């Protein structure tokens, strides 16, 4: 990561919510969280064999999601903005 400021909220195994803000961490109540600007970041570590974490799909038929895909695509286009 070349820079930026990231804040995340997570519910820990102790069933309490925490705010992780760069180098700090504090307990928060769910109503204090900013849910209107939520997003998810995914990181992939190079050289890791992630196949062990994927479900086994050999011999399984994929569900037909065509109608759901079309609905999602339509809704998604409403919210996508190139900047």
mmCIF file of the N, C-alpha and C atoms, coordinates in Angstrom:
data_MODEL
# 
_entry.id   MODEL 
# 
loop_
_atom_site.group_PDB 
_atom_site.id 
_atom_site.type_symbol 
_atom_site.label_atom_id 
_atom_site.label_alt_id 
_atom_site.label_comp_id 
_atom_site.label_asym_id 
_atom_site.label_entity_id 
_atom_site.label_seq_id 
_atom_site.pdbx_PDB_ins_code 
_atom_site.Cartn_x 
_atom_site.Cartn_y 
_atom_site.Cartn_z 
_atom_site.occupancy 
_atom_site.B_iso_or_equiv 
_atom_site.pdbx_formal_charge 
_atom_site.auth_seq_id 
_atom_site.auth_comp_id 
_atom_site.auth_asym_id 
_atom_site.auth_atom_id 
_atom_site.pdbx_PDB_model_num 
ATOM 1   N N  . UNK A 1 1  ? 0.849   -1.172  0.000   1.00 0.00 ? 1  UNK A N  1 
ATOM 2   C CA . UNK A 1 1  ? 0.000   0.000   0.000   1.00 0.00 ? 1  UNK A CA 1 
ATOM 3   C C  . UNK A 1 1  ? 0.895   1.235   0.000   1.00 0.00 ? 1  UNK A C  1 
ATOM 4   N N  . UNK A 1 2  ? 0.592   2.136   -0.884  1.00 0.00 ? 2  UNK A N  1 
ATOM 5   C CA . UNK A 1 2  ? 1.401   3.326   -1.006  1.00 0.00 ? 2  UNK A CA 1 
ATOM 6   C C  . UNK A 1 2  ? 0.956   4.466   -0.116  1.00 0.00 ? 2  UNK A C  1 
ATOM 7   N N  . UNK A 1 3  ? -0.149  4.347   0.529   1.00 0.00 ? 3  UNK A N  1 
ATOM 8   C CA . UNK A 1 3  ? -0.621  5.424   1.393   1.00 0.00 ? 3  UNK A CA 1 
ATOM 9   C C  . UNK A 1 3  ? -2.115  5.340   1.576   1.00 0.00 ? 3  UNK A C  1 
ATOM 10  N N  . UNK A 1 4  ? -2.625  6.286   2.312   1.00 0.00 ? 4  UNK A N  1 
ATOM 11  C CA . UNK A 1 4  ? -4.054  6.301   2.555   1.00 0.00 ? 4  UNK A CA 1 
ATOM 12  C C  . UNK A 1 4  ? -4.362  6.155   4.029   1.00 0.00 ? 4  UNK A C  1 
ATOM 13  N N  . UNK A 1 5  ? -5.605  6.295   4.329   1.00 0.00 ? 5  UNK A N  1 
ATOM 14  C CA . UNK A 1 5  ? -6.069  6.214   5.713   1.00 0.00 ? 5  UNK A CA 1 
ATOM 15  C C  . UNK A 1 5  ? -7.243  5.254   5.736   1.00 0.00 ? 5  UNK A C  1 
ATOM 16  N N  . UNK A 1 6  ? -7.119  4.206   6.530   1.00 0.00 ? 6  UNK A N  1 
ATOM 17  C CA . UNK A 1 6  ? -8.152  3.188   6.565   1.00 0.00 ? 6  UNK A CA 1 
ATOM 18  C C  . UNK A 1 6  ? -8.694  3.016   7.974   1.00 0.00 ? 6  UNK A C  1 
ATOM 19  N N  . UNK A 1 7  ? -10.001 2.942   8.059   1.00 0.00 ? 7  UNK A N  1 
ATOM 20  C CA . UNK A 1 7  ? -10.682 2.688   9.326   1.00 0.00 ? 7  UNK A CA 1 
ATOM 21  C C  . UNK A 1 7  ? -11.561 1.471   9.101   1.00 0.00 ? 7  UNK A C  1 
ATOM 22  N N  . UNK A 1 8  ? -11.534 0.548   10.044  1.00 0.00 ? 8  UNK A N  1 
ATOM 23  C CA . UNK A 1 8  ? -12.383 -0.626  9.916   1.00 0.00 ? 8  UNK A CA 1 
ATOM 24  C C  . UNK A 1 8  ? -13.030 -0.953  11.250  1.00 0.00 ? 8  UNK A C  1 
ATOM 25  N N  . UNK A 1 9  ? -14.170 -1.575  11.176  1.00 0.00 ? 9  UNK A N  1 
ATOM 26  C CA . UNK A 1 9  ? -14.883 -2.042  12.363  1.00 0.00 ? 9  UNK A CA 1 
ATOM 27  C C  . UNK A 1 9  ? -14.957 -3.563  12.285  1.00 0.00 ? 9  UNK A C  1 
ATOM 28  N N  . UNK A 1 10 ? -14.780 -4.209  13.404  1.00 0.00 ? 10 UNK A N  1 
ATOM 29  C CA . UNK A 1 10 ? -14.859 -5.673  13.438  1.00 0.00 ? 10 UNK A CA 1 
ATOM 30  C C  . UNK A 1 10 ? -15.470 -6.121  14.753  1.00 0.00 ? 10 UNK A C  1 
ATOM 31  N N  . UNK A 1 11 ? -16.265 -7.169  14.647  1.00 0.00 ? 11 UNK A N  1 
ATOM 32  C CA . UNK A 1 11 ? -16.849 -7.774  15.843  1.00 0.00 ? 11 UNK A CA 1 
ATOM 33  C C  . UNK A 1 11 ? -15.949 -8.941  16.232  1.00 0.00 ? 11 UNK A C  1 
ATOM 34  N N  . UNK A 1 12 ? -15.323 -8.839  17.365  1.00 0.00 ? 12 UNK A N  1 
ATOM 35  C CA . UNK A 1 12 ? -14.355 -9.834  17.810  1.00 0.00 ? 12 UNK A CA 1 
ATOM 36  C C  . UNK A 1 12 ? -15.043 -11.029 18.461  1.00 0.00 ? 12 UNK A C  1 
ATOM 37  N N  . UNK A 1 13 ? -14.302 -12.113 18.677  1.00 0.00 ? 13 UNK A N  1 
ATOM 38  C CA . UNK A 1 13 ? -14.899 -13.299 19.298  1.00 0.00 ? 13 UNK A CA 1 
ATOM 39  C C  . UNK A 1 13 ? -15.524 -13.032 20.672  1.00 0.00 ? 13 UNK A C  1 
ATOM 40  N N  . UNK A 1 14 ? -15.128 -11.934 21.327  1.00 0.00 ? 14 UNK A N  1 
ATOM 41  C CA . UNK A 1 14 ? -15.731 -11.591 22.620  1.00 0.00 ? 14 UNK A CA 1 
ATOM 42  C C  . UNK A 1 14 ? -17.104 -10.929 22.443  1.00 0.00 ? 14 UNK A C  1 
ATOM 43  N N  . UNK A 1 15 ? -17.588 -10.872 21.174  1.00 0.00 ? 15 UNK A N  1 
ATOM 44  C CA . UNK A 1 15 ? -18.903 -10.338 20.826  1.00 0.00 ? 15 UNK A CA 1 
ATOM 45  C C  . UNK A 1 15 ? -19.008 -8.822  21.000  1.00 0.00 ? 15 UNK A C  1 
ATOM 46  N N  . UNK A 1 16 ? -17.869 -8.134  21.004  1.00 0.00 ? 16 UNK A N  1 
ATOM 47  C CA . UNK A 1 16 ? -17.850 -6.670  21.099  1.00 0.00 ? 16 UNK A CA 1 
ATOM 48  C C  . UNK A 1 16 ? -17.297 -6.097  19.796  1.00 0.00 ? 16 UNK A C  1 
ATOM 49  N N  . UNK A 1 17 ? -17.781 -4.896  19.426  1.00 0.00 ? 17 UNK A N  1 
ATOM 50  C CA . UNK A 1 17 ? -17.313 -4.203  18.228  1.00 0.00 ? 17 UNK A CA 1 
ATOM 51  C C  . UNK A 1 17 ? -16.110 -3.343  18.566  1.00 0.00 ? 17 UNK A C  1 
ATOM 52  N N  . UNK A 1 18 ? -15.154 -3.294  17.633  1.00 0.00 ? 18 UNK A N  1 
ATOM 53  C CA . UNK A 1 18 ? -13.958 -2.476  17.793  1.00 0.00 ? 18 UNK A CA 1 
ATOM 54  C C  . UNK A 1 18 ? -13.730 -1.654  16.534  1.00 0.00 ? 18 UNK A C  1 
ATOM 55  N N  . UNK A 1 19 ? -13.170 -0.468  16.721  1.00 0.00 ? 19 UNK A N  1 
ATOM 56  C CA . UNK A 1 19 ? -12.774 0.394   15.617  1.00 0.00 ? 19 UNK A CA 1 
ATOM 57  C C  . UNK A 1 19 ? -11.258 0.340   15.515  1.00 0.00 ? 19 UNK A C  1 
ATOM 58  N N  . UNK A 1 20 ? -10.764 -0.094  14.356  1.00 0.00 ? 20 UNK A N  1 
ATOM 59  C CA . UNK A 1 20 ? -9.327  -0.125  14.086  1.00 0.00 ? 20 UNK A CA 1 
ATOM 60  C C  . UNK A 1 20 ? -9.024  1.051   13.181  1.00 0.00 ? 20 UNK A C  1 
ATOM 61  N N  . UNK A 1 21 ? -8.235  1.987   13.671  1.00 0.00 ? 21 UNK A N  1 
ATOM 62  C CA . UNK A 1 21 ? -7.970  3.232   12.974  1.00 0.00 ? 21 UNK A CA 1 
ATOM 63  C C  . UNK A 1 21 ? -6.458  3.411   12.873  1.00 0.00 ? 21 UNK A C  1 
ATOM 64  N N  . UNK A 1 22 ? -5.887  2.938   11.776  1.00 0.00 ? 22 UNK A N  1 
ATOM 65  C CA . UNK A 1 22 ? -4.436  2.931   11.579  1.00 0.00 ? 22 UNK A CA 1 
ATOM 66  C C  . UNK A 1 22 ? -3.749  2.243   12.756  1.00 0.00 ? 22 UNK A C  1 
ATOM 67  N N  . UNK A 1 23 ? -3.132  2.996   13.653  1.00 0.00 ? 23 UNK A N  1 
ATOM 68  C CA . UNK A 1 23 ? -2.365  2.364   14.736  1.00 0.00 ? 23 UNK A CA 1 
ATOM 69  C C  . UNK A 1 23 ? -3.137  2.281   16.046  1.00 0.00 ? 23 UNK A C  1 
ATOM 70  N N  . UNK A 1 24 ? -4.404  2.647   16.057  1.00 0.00 ? 24 UNK A N  1 
ATOM 71  C CA . UNK A 1 24 ? -5.173  2.597   17.303  1.00 0.00 ? 24 UNK A CA 1 
ATOM 72  C C  . UNK A 1 24 ? -6.350  1.636   17.183  1.00 0.00 ? 24 UNK A C  1 
ATOM 73  N N  . UNK A 1 25 ? -6.852  1.234   18.325  1.00 0.00 ? 25 UNK A N  1 
ATOM 74  C CA . UNK A 1 25 ? -7.992  0.322   18.385  1.00 0.00 ? 25 UNK A CA 1 
ATOM 75  C C  . UNK A 1 25 ? -8.795  0.671   19.627  1.00 0.00 ? 25 UNK A C  1 
ATOM 76  N N  . UNK A 1 26 ? -10.120 0.818   19.464  1.00 0.00 ? 26 UNK A N  1 
ATOM 77  C CA . UNK A 1 26 ? -10.952 1.084   20.637  1.00 0.00 ? 26 UNK A CA 1 
ATOM 78  C C  . UNK A 1 26 ? -12.291 0.398   20.485  1.00 0.00 ? 26 UNK A C  1 
ATOM 79  N N  . UNK A 1 27 ? -12.874 0.042   21.612  1.00 0.00 ? 27 UNK A N  1 
ATOM 80  C CA . UNK A 1 27 ? -14.199 -0.566  21.605  1.00 0.00 ? 27 UNK A CA 1 
ATOM 81  C C  . UNK A 1 27 ? -15.238 0.496   21.264  1.00 0.00 ? 27 UNK A C  1 
ATOM 82  N N  . UNK A 1 28 ? -16.221 0.128   20.427  1.00 0.00 ? 28 UNK A N  1 
ATOM 83  C CA . UNK A 1 28 ? -17.293 1.047   20.038  1.00 0.00 ? 28 UNK A CA 1 
ATOM 84  C C  . UNK A 1 28 ? -18.629 0.312   20.130  1.00 0.00 ? 28 UNK A C  1 
ATOM 85  N N  . UNK A 1 29 ? -19.694 1.084   20.152  1.00 0.00 ? 29 UNK A N  1 
ATOM 86  C CA . UNK A 1 29 ? -21.037 0.513   20.100  1.00 0.00 ? 29 UNK A CA 1 
ATOM 87  C C  . UNK A 1 29 ? -21.503 0.539   18.647  1.00 0.00 ? 29 UNK A C  1 
ATOM 88  N N  . UNK A 1 30 ? -22.327 -0.398  18.256  1.00 0.00 ? 30 UNK A N  1 
ATOM 89  C CA . UNK A 1 30 ? -22.728 -0.532  16.855  1.00 0.00 ? 30 UNK A CA 1 
ATOM 90  C C  . UNK A 1 30 ? -23.354 0.753   16.303  1.00 0.00 ? 30 UNK A C  1 
ATOM 91  N N  . UNK A 1 31 ? -24.050 1.509   17.131  1.00 0.00 ? 31 UNK A N  1 
ATOM 92  C CA . UNK A 1 31 ? -24.669 2.747   16.632  1.00 0.00 ? 31 UNK A CA 1 
ATOM 93  C C  . UNK A 1 31 ? -23.644 3.849   16.351  1.00 0.00 ? 31 UNK A C  1 
ATOM 94  N N  . UNK A 1 32 ? -22.401 3.692   16.784  1.00 0.00 ? 32 UNK A N  1 
ATOM 95  C CA . UNK A 1 32 ? -21.343 4.668   16.513  1.00 0.00 ? 32 UNK A CA 1 
ATOM 96  C C  . UNK A 1 32 ? -20.675 4.444   15.158  1.00 0.00 ? 32 UNK A C  1 
ATOM 97  N N  . UNK A 1 33 ? -20.957 3.331   14.513  1.00 0.00 ? 33 UNK A N  1 
ATOM 98  C CA . UNK A 1 33 ? -20.273 2.995   13.272  1.00 0.00 ? 33 UNK A CA 1 
ATOM 99  C C  . UNK A 1 33 ? -20.868 3.730   12.089  1.00 0.00 ? 33 UNK A C  1 
ATOM 100 N N  . UNK A 1 34 ? -19.997 4.148   11.191  1.00 0.00 ? 34 UNK A N  1 
ATOM 101 C CA . UNK A 1 34 ? -20.417 4.821   9.965   1.00 0.00 ? 34 UNK A CA 1 
ATOM 102 C C  . UNK A 1 34 ? -20.687 3.750   8.912   1.00 0.00 ? 34 UNK A C  1 
ATOM 103 N N  . UNK A 1 35 ? -21.939 3.338   8.776   1.00 0.00 ? 35 UNK A N  1 
ATOM 104 C CA . UNK A 1 35 ? -22.276 2.265   7.837   1.00 0.00 ? 35 UNK A CA 1 
ATOM 105 C C  . UNK A 1 35 ? -22.649 2.784   6.454   1.00 0.00 ? 35 UNK A C  1 
ATOM 106 N N  . UNK A 1 36 ? -22.797 4.094   6.299   1.00 0.00 ? 36 UNK A N  1 
ATOM 107 C CA . UNK A 1 36 ? -23.176 4.654   5.003   1.00 0.00 ? 36 UNK A CA 1 
ATOM 108 C C  . UNK A 1 36 ? -22.036 4.638   3.996   1.00 0.00 ? 36 UNK A C  1 
ATOM 109 N N  . UNK A 1 37 ? -20.809 4.599   4.463   1.00 0.00 ? 37 UNK A N  1 
ATOM 110 C CA . UNK A 1 37 ? -19.674 4.623   3.541   1.00 0.00 ? 37 UNK A CA 1 
ATOM 111 C C  . UNK A 1 37 ? -18.842 3.349   3.651   1.00 0.00 ? 37 UNK A C  1 
ATOM 112 N N  . UNK A 1 38 ? -19.520 2.241   3.839   1.00 0.00 ? 38 UNK A N  1 
ATOM 113 C CA . UNK A 1 38 ? -18.832 0.957   4.017   1.00 0.00 ? 38 UNK A CA 1 
ATOM 114 C C  . UNK A 1 38 ? -18.260 0.448   2.700   1.00 0.00 ? 38 UNK A C  1 
ATOM 115 N N  . UNK A 1 39 ? -17.137 -0.219  2.795   1.00 0.00 ? 39 UNK A N  1 
ATOM 116 C CA . UNK A 1 39 ? -16.526 -0.901  1.661   1.00 0.00 ? 39 UNK A CA 1 
ATOM 117 C C  . UNK A 1 39 ? -15.656 -2.025  2.209   1.00 0.00 ? 39 UNK A C  1 
ATOM 118 N N  . UNK A 1 40 ? -15.240 -2.904  1.329   1.00 0.00 ? 40 UNK A N  1 
ATOM 119 C CA . UNK A 1 40 ? -14.409 -4.037  1.725   1.00 0.00 ? 40 UNK A CA 1 
ATOM 120 C C  . UNK A 1 40 ? -13.135 -4.021  0.901   1.00 0.00 ? 40 UNK A C  1 
ATOM 121 N N  . UNK A 1 41 ? -12.013 -4.194  1.560   1.00 0.00 ? 41 UNK A N  1 
ATOM 122 C CA . UNK A 1 41 ? -10.734 -4.338  0.866   1.00 0.00 ? 41 UNK A CA 1 
ATOM 123 C C  . UNK A 1 41 ? -10.312 -5.793  0.925   1.00 0.00 ? 41 UNK A C  1 
ATOM 124 N N  . UNK A 1 42 ? -9.819  -6.299  -0.177  1.00 0.00 ? 42 UNK A N  1 
ATOM 125 C CA . UNK A 1 42 ? -9.293  -7.654  -0.212  1.00 0.00 ? 42 UNK A CA 1 
ATOM 126 C C  . UNK A 1 42 ? -7.809  -7.579  -0.529  1.00 0.00 ? 42 UNK A C  1 
ATOM 127 N N  . UNK A 1 43 ? -7.019  -8.303  0.218   1.00 0.00 ? 43 UNK A N  1 
ATOM 128 C CA . UNK A 1 43 ? -5.591  -8.386  -0.020  1.00 0.00 ? 43 UNK A CA 1 
ATOM 129 C C  . UNK A 1 43 ? -5.247  -9.827  -0.350  1.00 0.00 ? 43 UNK A C  1 
ATOM 130 N N  . UNK A 1 44 ? -4.322  -10.019 -1.264  1.00 0.00 ? 44 UNK A N  1 
ATOM 131 C CA . UNK A 1 44 ? -3.880  -11.361 -1.602  1.00 0.00 ? 44 UNK A CA 1 
ATOM 132 C C  . UNK A 1 44 ? -2.372  -11.426 -1.440  1.00 0.00 ? 44 UNK A C  1 
ATOM 133 N N  . UNK A 1 45 ? -1.934  -12.293 -0.587  1.00 0.00 ? 45 UNK A N  1 
ATOM 134 C CA . UNK A 1 45 ? -0.509  -12.460 -0.356  1.00 0.00 ? 45 UNK A CA 1 
ATOM 135 C C  . UNK A 1 45 ? 0.065   -13.328 -1.467  1.00 0.00 ? 45 UNK A C  1 
ATOM 136 N N  . UNK A 1 46 ? 1.140   -12.857 -2.065  1.00 0.00 ? 46 UNK A N  1 
ATOM 137 C CA . UNK A 1 46 ? 1.759   -13.605 -3.146  1.00 0.00 ? 46 UNK A CA 1 
ATOM 138 C C  . UNK A 1 46 ? 2.412   -14.874 -2.608  1.00 0.00 ? 46 UNK A C  1 
ATOM 139 N N  . UNK A 1 47 ? 2.355   -15.923 -3.411  1.00 0.00 ? 47 UNK A N  1 
ATOM 140 C CA . UNK A 1 47 ? 3.011   -17.172 -3.052  1.00 0.00 ? 47 UNK A CA 1 
ATOM 141 C C  . UNK A 1 47 ? 2.209   -18.066 -2.120  1.00 0.00 ? 47 UNK A C  1 
ATOM 142 N N  . UNK A 1 48 ? 0.967   -17.706 -1.814  1.00 0.00 ? 48 UNK A N  1 
ATOM 143 C CA . UNK A 1 48 ? 0.148   -18.510 -0.921  1.00 0.00 ? 48 UNK A CA 1 
ATOM 144 C C  . UNK A 1 48 ? -0.771  -19.398 -1.761  1.00 0.00 ? 48 UNK A C  1 
ATOM 145 N N  . UNK A 1 49 ? -0.819  -20.681 -1.444  1.00 0.00 ? 49 UNK A N  1 
ATOM 146 C CA . UNK A 1 49 ? -1.713  -21.604 -2.125  1.00 0.00 ? 49 UNK A CA 1 
ATOM 147 C C  . UNK A 1 49 ? -3.078  -21.526 -1.450  1.00 0.00 ? 49 UNK A C  1 
ATOM 148 N N  . UNK A 1 50 ? -3.978  -20.720 -2.025  1.00 0.00 ? 50 UNK A N  1 
ATOM 149 C CA . UNK A 1 50 ? -5.280  -20.502 -1.404  1.00 0.00 ? 50 UNK A CA 1 
ATOM 150 C C  . UNK A 1 50 ? -6.288  -21.574 -1.775  1.00 0.00 ? 50 UNK A C  1 
ATOM 151 N N  . UNK A 1 51 ? -5.923  -22.508 -2.646  1.00 0.00 ? 51 UNK A N  1 
ATOM 152 C CA . UNK A 1 51 ? -6.871  -23.537 -3.085  1.00 0.00 ? 51 UNK A CA 1 
ATOM 153 C C  . UNK A 1 51 ? -7.383  -24.384 -1.920  1.00 0.00 ? 51 UNK A C  1 
ATOM 154 N N  . UNK A 1 52 ? -6.594  -24.513 -0.864  1.00 0.00 ? 52 UNK A N  1 
ATOM 155 C CA . UNK A 1 52 ? -7.032  -25.293 0.293   1.00 0.00 ? 52 UNK A CA 1 
ATOM 156 C C  . UNK A 1 52 ? -8.221  -24.650 1.020   1.00 0.00 ? 52 UNK A C  1 
ATOM 157 N N  . UNK A 1 53 ? -8.454  -23.365 0.762   1.00 0.00 ? 53 UNK A N  1 
ATOM 158 C CA . UNK A 1 53 ? -9.539  -22.651 1.428   1.00 0.00 ? 53 UNK A CA 1 
ATOM 159 C C  . UNK A 1 53 ? -10.812 -22.587 0.583   1.00 0.00 ? 53 UNK A C  1 
ATOM 160 N N  . UNK A 1 54 ? -10.747 -23.045 -0.664  1.00 0.00 ? 54 UNK A N  1 
ATOM 161 C CA . UNK A 1 54 ? -11.892 -22.992 -1.557  1.00 0.00 ? 54 UNK A CA 1 
ATOM 162 C C  . UNK A 1 54 ? -12.742 -24.251 -1.411  1.00 0.00 ? 54 UNK A C  1 
ATOM 163 N N  . UNK A 1 55 ? -14.038 -24.145 -1.628  1.00 0.00 ? 55 UNK A N  1 
ATOM 164 C CA . UNK A 1 55 ? -14.895 -25.336 -1.518  1.00 0.00 ? 55 UNK A CA 1 
ATOM 165 C C  . UNK A 1 55 ? -14.612 -26.307 -2.656  1.00 0.00 ? 55 UNK A C  1 
ATOM 166 N N  . UNK A 1 56 ? -14.830 -27.562 -2.400  1.00 0.00 ? 56 UNK A N  1 
ATOM 167 C CA . UNK A 1 56 ? -14.669 -28.606 -3.419  1.00 0.00 ? 56 UNK A CA 1 
ATOM 168 C C  . UNK A 1 56 ? -15.913 -28.597 -4.304  1.00 0.00 ? 56 UNK A C  1 
ATOM 169 N N  . UNK A 1 57 ? -15.720 -28.400 -5.603  1.00 0.00 ? 57 UNK A N  1 
ATOM 170 C CA . UNK A 1 57 ? -16.851 -28.304 -6.528  1.00 0.00 ? 57 UNK A CA 1 
ATOM 171 C C  . UNK A 1 57 ? -16.850 -29.401 -7.582  1.00 0.00 ? 57 UNK A C  1 
ATOM 172 N N  . UNK A 1 58 ? -15.907 -30.328 -7.514  1.00 0.00 ? 58 UNK A N  1 
ATOM 173 C CA . UNK A 1 58 ? -15.841 -31.407 -8.500  1.00 0.00 ? 58 UNK A CA 1 
ATOM 174 C C  . UNK A 1 58 ? -17.148 -32.191 -8.517  1.00 0.00 ? 58 UNK A C  1 
ATOM 175 N N  . UNK A 1 59 ? -17.715 -32.351 -9.721  1.00 0.00 ? 59 UNK A N  1 
ATOM 176 C CA . UNK A 1 59 ? -18.926 -33.137 -9.875  1.00 0.00 ? 59 UNK A CA 1 
ATOM 177 C C  . UNK A 1 59 ? -20.207 -32.430 -9.472  1.00 0.00 ? 59 UNK A C  1 
ATOM 178 N N  . UNK A 1 60 ? -20.106 -31.170 -9.061  1.00 0.00 ? 60 UNK A N  1 
ATOM 179 C CA . UNK A 1 60 ? -21.306 -30.436 -8.650  1.00 0.00 ? 60 UNK A CA 1 
ATOM 180 C C  . UNK A 1 60 ? -21.777 -29.540 -9.793  1.00 0.00 ? 60 UNK A C  1 
ATOM 181 N N  . UNK A 1 61 ? -23.089 -29.465 -9.950  1.00 0.00 ? 61 UNK A N  1 
ATOM 182 C CA . UNK A 1 61 ? -23.682 -28.634 -10.992 1.00 0.00 ? 61 UNK A CA 1 
ATOM 183 C C  . UNK A 1 61 ? -23.844 -27.208 -10.465 1.00 0.00 ? 61 UNK A C  1 
ATOM 184 N N  . UNK A 1 62 ? -23.441 -26.258 -11.260 1.00 0.00 ? 62 UNK A N  1 
ATOM 185 C CA . UNK A 1 62 ? -23.573 -24.859 -10.874 1.00 0.00 ? 62 UNK A CA 1 
ATOM 186 C C  . UNK A 1 62 ? -25.037 -24.430 -10.986 1.00 0.00 ? 62 UNK A C  1 
ATOM 187 N N  . UNK A 1 63 ? -25.493 -23.632 -10.057 1.00 0.00 ? 63 UNK A N  1 
ATOM 188 C CA . UNK A 1 63 ? -26.866 -23.123 -10.077 1.00 0.00 ? 63 UNK A CA 1 
ATOM 189 C C  . UNK A 1 63 ? -27.019 -22.107 -11.204 1.00 0.00 ? 63 UNK A C  1 
ATOM 190 N N  . UNK A 1 64 ? -28.193 -22.046 -11.780 1.00 0.00 ? 64 UNK A N  1 
ATOM 191 C CA . UNK A 1 64 ? -28.484 -21.066 -12.820 1.00 0.00 ? 64 UNK A CA 1 
ATOM 192 C C  . UNK A 1 64 ? -28.835 -19.746 -12.149 1.00 0.00 ? 64 UNK A C  1 
ATOM 193 N N  . UNK A 1 65 ? -27.922 -18.791 -12.226 1.00 0.00 ? 65 UNK A N  1 
ATOM 194 C CA . UNK A 1 65 ? -28.118 -17.483 -11.578 1.00 0.00 ? 65 UNK A CA 1 
ATOM 195 C C  . UNK A 1 65 ? -28.347 -16.373 -12.593 1.00 0.00 ? 65 UNK A C  1 
ATOM 196 N N  . UNK A 1 66 ? -28.725 -16.743 -13.807 1.00 0.00 ? 66 UNK A N  1 
ATOM 197 C CA . UNK A 1 66 ? -28.871 -15.760 -14.879 1.00 0.00 ? 66 UNK A CA 1 
ATOM 198 C C  . UNK A 1 66 ? -29.779 -14.605 -14.485 1.00 0.00 ? 66 UNK A C  1 
ATOM 199 N N  . UNK A 1 67 ? -30.955 -14.899 -13.951 1.00 0.00 ? 67 UNK A N  1 
ATOM 200 C CA . UNK A 1 67 ? -31.890 -13.819 -13.609 1.00 0.00 ? 67 UNK A CA 1 
ATOM 201 C C  . UNK A 1 67 ? -31.341 -12.962 -12.472 1.00 0.00 ? 67 UNK A C  1 
ATOM 202 N N  . UNK A 1 68 ? -30.687 -13.578 -11.498 1.00 0.00 ? 68 UNK A N  1 
ATOM 203 C CA . UNK A 1 68 ? -30.096 -12.804 -10.400 1.00 0.00 ? 68 UNK A CA 1 
ATOM 204 C C  . UNK A 1 68 ? -28.953 -11.944 -10.918 1.00 0.00 ? 68 UNK A C  1 
ATOM 205 N N  . UNK A 1 69 ? -28.154 -12.497 -11.835 1.00 0.00 ? 69 UNK A N  1 
ATOM 206 C CA . UNK A 1 69 ? -27.030 -11.749 -12.394 1.00 0.00 ? 69 UNK A CA 1 
ATOM 207 C C  . UNK A 1 69 ? -27.516 -10.508 -13.125 1.00 0.00 ? 69 UNK A C  1 
ATOM 208 N N  . UNK A 1 70 ? -28.594 -10.648 -13.890 1.00 0.00 ? 70 UNK A N  1 
ATOM 209 C CA . UNK A 1 70 ? -29.142 -9.510  -14.633 1.00 0.00 ? 70 UNK A CA 1 
ATOM 210 C C  . UNK A 1 70 ? -29.660 -8.438  -13.679 1.00 0.00 ? 70 UNK A C  1 
ATOM 211 N N  . UNK A 1 71 ? -30.350 -8.847  -12.626 1.00 0.00 ? 71 UNK A N  1 
ATOM 212 C CA . UNK A 1 71 ? -30.846 -7.890  -11.636 1.00 0.00 ? 71 UNK A CA 1 
ATOM 213 C C  . UNK A 1 71 ? -29.692 -7.179  -10.954 1.00 0.00 ? 71 UNK A C  1 
ATOM 214 N N  . UNK A 1 72 ? -28.678 -7.938  -10.571 1.00 0.00 ? 72 UNK A N  1 
ATOM 215 C CA . UNK A 1 72 ? -27.527 -7.351  -9.903  1.00 0.00 ? 72 UNK A CA 1 
ATOM 216 C C  . UNK A 1 72 ? -26.818 -6.372  -10.829 1.00 0.00 ? 72 UNK A C  1 
ATOM 217 N N  . UNK A 1 73 ? -26.603 -6.763  -12.067 1.00 0.00 ? 73 UNK A N  1 
ATOM 218 C CA . UNK A 1 73 ? -25.912 -5.910  -13.030 1.00 0.00 ? 73 UNK A CA 1 
ATOM 219 C C  . UNK A 1 73 ? -26.664 -4.595  -13.212 1.00 0.00 ? 73 UNK A C  1 
ATOM 220 N N  . UNK A 1 74 ? -27.981 -4.671  -13.290 1.00 0.00 ? 74 UNK A N  1 
ATOM 221 C CA . UNK A 1 74 ? -28.801 -3.473  -13.453 1.00 0.00 ? 74 UNK A CA 1 
ATOM 222 C C  . UNK A 1 74 ? -28.664 -2.555  -12.234 1.00 0.00 ? 74 UNK A C  1 
ATOM 223 N N  . UNK A 1 75 ? -28.782 -3.129  -11.038 1.00 0.00 ? 75 UNK A N  1 
ATOM 224 C CA . UNK A 1 75 ? -28.637 -2.343  -9.813  1.00 0.00 ? 75 UNK A CA 1 
ATOM 225 C C  . UNK A 1 75 ? -27.226 -1.805  -9.664  1.00 0.00 ? 75 UNK A C  1 
ATOM 226 N N  . UNK A 1 76 ? -26.242 -2.616  -9.994  1.00 0.00 ? 76 UNK A N  1 
ATOM 227 C CA . UNK A 1 76 ? -24.841 -2.232  -9.838  1.00 0.00 ? 76 UNK A CA 1 
ATOM 228 C C  . UNK A 1 76 ? -24.508 -1.017  -10.698 1.00 0.00 ? 76 UNK A C  1 
ATOM 229 N N  . UNK A 1 77 ? -25.022 -0.985  -11.920 1.00 0.00 ? 77 UNK A N  1 
ATOM 230 C CA . UNK A 1 77 ? -24.748 0.133   -12.819 1.00 0.00 ? 77 UNK A CA 1 
ATOM 231 C C  . UNK A 1 77 ? -25.290 1.451   -12.262 1.00 0.00 ? 77 UNK A C  1 
ATOM 232 N N  . UNK A 1 78 ? -26.331 1.393   -11.458 1.00 0.00 ? 78 UNK A N  1 
ATOM 233 C CA . UNK A 1 78 ? -26.899 2.607   -10.871 1.00 0.00 ? 78 UNK A CA 1 
ATOM 234 C C  . UNK A 1 78 ? -25.925 3.250   -9.896  1.00 0.00 ? 78 UNK A C  1 
ATOM 235 N N  . UNK A 1 79 ? -25.080 2.416   -9.249  1.00 0.00 ? 79 UNK A N  1 
ATOM 236 C CA . UNK A 1 79 ? -24.210 2.908   -8.190  1.00 0.00 ? 79 UNK A CA 1 
ATOM 237 C C  . UNK A 1 79 ? -22.759 3.094   -8.616  1.00 0.00 ? 79 UNK A C  1 
ATOM 238 N N  . UNK A 1 80 ? -22.387 2.586   -9.781  1.00 0.00 ? 80 UNK A N  1 
ATOM 239 C CA . UNK A 1 80 ? -20.996 2.670   -10.222 1.00 0.00 ? 80 UNK A CA 1 
ATOM 240 C C  . UNK A 1 80 ? -20.701 4.047   -10.811 1.00 0.00 ? 80 UNK A C  1 
ATOM 241 N N  . UNK A 1 81 ? -19.592 4.587   -10.397 1.00 0.00 ? 81 UNK A N  1 
ATOM 242 C CA . UNK A 1 81 ? -19.156 5.878   -10.932 1.00 0.00 ? 81 UNK A CA 1 
ATOM 243 C C  . UNK A 1 81 ? -17.658 5.781   -11.172 1.00 0.00 ? 81 UNK A C  1 
ATOM 244 N N  . UNK A 1 82 ? -17.237 6.143   -12.364 1.00 0.00 ? 82 UNK A N  1 
ATOM 245 C CA . UNK A 1 82 ? -15.803 6.210   -12.650 1.00 0.00 ? 82 UNK A CA 1 
ATOM 246 C C  . UNK A 1 82 ? -15.302 7.585   -12.268 1.00 0.00 ? 82 UNK A C  1 
ATOM 247 N N  . UNK A 1 83 ? -14.197 7.610   -11.560 1.00 0.00 ? 83 UNK A N  1 
ATOM 248 C CA . UNK A 1 83 ? -13.630 8.909   -11.142 1.00 0.00 ? 83 UNK A CA 1 
ATOM 249 C C  . UNK A 1 83 ? -12.242 9.063   -11.686 1.00 0.00 ? 83 UNK A C  1 
# 
